[in-house]
Amino acid sequence: MKRINSFIVATMAFLLMTLAGCKKNEIEGEPADGLPFVGKRMVLASFIMDPAVDFDGDGKVDPDLMVFLPDCEKDNVMIFEKGGRLSGDNGAKRCDDDSPVQGNTGSWTYDEQTKMLRIVDGDDNTDISELKVIEASSKTLKAQVEVEEDGFVIKAIMTWKAI
């Protein structure tokens, strides 16, 4: 179980860094600009692990990992812009007084047939998140990533709400 908990920590950290603090880069392909969440200011509203795991070791399973995020990260904004640019800001509650309000940018594409949302982060295009879109509207974006380690499959289901 300790290996799974460390795996979840690593997965959560990777996803949060990729989705909240992207750096500008270019990727091949064009995004589907007509998606209902394009141009909306989105904040992470839930981060559900399936199956739920006792993340903090208190004897109770923790299905929604949002409770472990500091308040300064809960108001971070992500915007899927037309043309494949991903932007956002660090919100009013910044984790570090020296951090800029405006976040860095990244890029994204969406494959309508497979419902896969691809987000690229990092100057060398090595930090890539591929999320399966479950629900997409002008108010909600819900996507999941599935990871397997040692035959154990964990799903992370993230929901962003428009503000």
JOQUI-V567274 format. One record per pair of residues at least 12 apart in sequence whose ideal C-beta (glycine too) atoms are under 7 Angstrom apart, sorted by the first residue. I is the first residue (numbers start at 0). J is the second residue. If there is no record, write none. Layout:
BEGIN
I_J / I_J
END
This chain:
BEGIN
3_52 / 3_151 / 4_52 / 4_54 / 6_148 / 7_48 / 7_52 / 7_54 / 7_153 / 10_146 / 10_155 / 11_64 / 14_128 / 14_144 / 14_155 / 15_72 / 17_118 / 17_120 / 17_126 / 17_128 / 18_77 / 18_118 / 18_128 / 19_72 / 19_75 / 19_77 / 20_102 / 20_103 / 21_85 / 21_103 / 21_104 / 21_105 / 21_120 / 22_103 / 22_105 / 22_120 / 22_121 / 22_122 / 23_103 / 23_104 / 23_105 / 24_105 / 24_106 / 24_119 / 24_121 / 24_122 / 24_124 / 25_106 / 26_106 / 26_108 / 26_119 / 26_124 / 28_108 / 29_83 / 29_108 / 30_83 / 30_107 / 30_108 / 30_109 / 31_109 / 31_111 / 32_81 / 34_109 / 34_135 / 35_135 / 35_136 / 35_137 / 36_79 / 36_135 / 36_137 / 36_140 / 37_79 / 37_81 / 38_78 / 38_80 / 38_81 / 39_78 / 39_137 / 39_161 / 40_76 / 40_78 / 40_161 / 40_162 / 41_76 / 41_77 / 41_78 / 41_140 / 41_159 / 41_160 / 41_161 / 42_74 / 42_75 / 42_76 / 42_159 / 42_160 / 42_162 / 43_157 / 43_159 / 44_158 / 44_159 / 44_160 / 45_63 / 45_65 / 45_158 / 46_63 / 46_64 / 46_65 / 46_155 / 46_157 / 47_62 / 47_63 / 47_156 / 48_62 / 48_64 / 48_153 / 48_155 / 49_154 / 49_156 / 54_67 / 69_94 / 70_92 / 71_92 / 71_93 / 71_94 / 72_94 / 74_90 / 74_91 / 74_92 / 75_87 / 75_89 / 75_90 / 76_88 / 76_90 / 77_159 / 79_107 / 83_106 / 83_107 / 83_108 / 84_104 / 84_106 / 85_104 / 85_105 / 85_106 / 85_107 / 85_118 / 86_102 / 86_104 / 87_102 / 88_100 / 88_101 / 88_102 / 89_102 / 105_118 / 105_119 / 105_120 / 106_119 / 114_131 / 114_132 / 115_129 / 115_131 / 116_130 / 116_132 / 116_142 / 117_129 / 128_144 / 130_142 / 130_143 / 130_144 / 131_143 / 137_161 / 138_160 / 138_161 / 139_158 / 139_160 / 140_159 / 141_156 / 141_158 / 142_157 / 143_155 / 143_156
END
